[in-house]
Amino acid sequence: MPSRRIRLALSVEGSIFPLDQQHRLIELGRVADEAGVDDLTVPEHVLMGSNASEQDPWSTWEPRQLELPWPEPLLTLAAMAGVTRRLRLVSGVVIAPLR
């Protein structure tokens, strides 16, 4: 019987930290790596709909506070790569025409 392993993945939004504490995202990547997390995803939210701060009763999408920071995902992932060894770093979505 082949052995199976459960993988653990996290999605980390920059908005979990205030603007002056965005450096903590890099520390979070290091801690996740040391804790054995397999994948860490950093999403991008450059574009928000006009109703992004409202709850849609038919959706699982959570309302957003538009003033919260959304760091650039590729730079965030690059910084995390410098402090991790085995963690797989994943970009949630990158809107290529805006880069």
C-alpha positions as CSV (number, residue, x, y, z in Angstrom):
1,M,0.0,0.0,0.0
2,P,1.5,3.4,-1.0
3,S,2.1,5.8,1.8
4,R,0.0,9.0,1.7
5,R,0.8,12.3,3.2
6,I,-1.6,15.2,4.0
7,R,-0.4,18.5,2.6
8,L,-1.0,21.8,4.4
9,A,-1.4,25.0,2.4
10,L,-2.0,28.5,3.6
11,S,-3.3,31.6,1.8
12,V,-1.9,34.8,3.2
13,E,-3.4,38.2,2.4
14,G,-1.3,41.3,3.0
15,S,-4.3,42.9,4.6
16,I,-3.9,40.8,7.7
17,F,-1.2,43.3,8.9
18,P,-1.3,47.1,9.0
19,L,0.7,49.0,6.4
20,D,3.6,49.7,8.8
21,Q,3.9,46.0,9.7
22,Q,4.0,44.4,6.2
23,H,7.5,43.1,7.0
24,R,5.7,40.5,9.2
25,L,4.6,38.7,6.1
26,I,8.2,37.6,5.5
27,E,8.4,36.3,9.1
28,L,5.2,34.5,8.6
29,G,6.7,32.7,5.6
30,R,9.7,31.7,7.7
31,V,7.6,30.4,10.5
32,A,5.3,28.5,8.1
33,D,8.4,26.8,6.5
34,E,9.8,25.8,9.9
35,A,6.3,24.5,11.0
36,G,6.1,22.1,8.0
37,V,3.6,24.0,5.9
38,D,3.8,22.7,2.3
39,D,2.4,25.6,0.3
40,L,2.0,29.3,0.9
41,T,-0.2,31.4,-1.5
42,V,0.0,35.1,-1.8
43,P,-3.0,36.6,-3.7
44,E,-3.2,39.8,-5.7
45,H,-6.1,42.3,-5.4
46,V,-5.2,45.3,-7.6
47,L,-8.8,45.5,-8.9
48,M,-11.9,45.5,-6.8
49,G,-15.5,45.8,-8.0
50,S,-17.6,48.8,-7.1
51,N,-19.4,46.7,-4.4
52,A,-16.3,45.1,-2.9
53,S,-17.1,46.5,0.6
54,E,-20.7,45.1,0.5
55,Q,-21.8,41.6,1.3
56,D,-23.4,39.6,-1.5
57,P,-26.0,37.2,0.0
58,W,-25.3,34.7,-2.9
59,S,-21.6,34.6,-2.6
60,T,-18.9,33.4,-0.2
61,W,-16.9,36.4,-1.0
62,E,-16.2,38.5,2.1
63,P,-16.6,42.3,2.0
64,R,-13.3,44.1,1.9
65,Q,-12.1,47.3,3.5
66,L,-10.6,49.0,0.5
67,E,-8.2,51.1,2.6
68,L,-6.3,48.0,3.8
69,P,-2.9,47.3,2.1
70,W,-2.4,44.7,-0.6
71,P,1.3,44.2,-1.2
72,E,2.6,43.2,-4.6
73,P,2.6,39.4,-4.6
74,L,5.8,38.7,-6.6
75,L,8.0,40.9,-4.4
76,T,6.4,39.4,-1.3
77,L,7.1,35.9,-2.6
78,A,10.6,36.8,-3.5
79,A,11.3,38.1,0.0
80,M,9.8,34.9,1.5
81,A,12.0,32.8,-0.8
82,G,15.0,34.4,0.9
83,V,14.0,33.2,4.3
84,T,12.5,29.7,3.5
85,R,14.1,26.4,2.5
86,R,11.4,23.9,1.5
87,L,8.1,25.9,1.4
88,R,6.4,26.0,-2.0
89,L,5.5,29.6,-2.8
90,V,2.5,30.2,-4.9
91,S,1.0,33.3,-6.6
92,G,-2.8,33.3,-6.2
93,V,-3.5,35.5,-9.2
94,V,-1.3,37.9,-11.0
95,I,-3.0,40.3,-13.5
96,A,-0.3,40.3,-16.1
97,P,-1.4,43.4,-18.1
98,L,-1.0,45.5,-14.9
99,R,2.6,44.4,-14.4
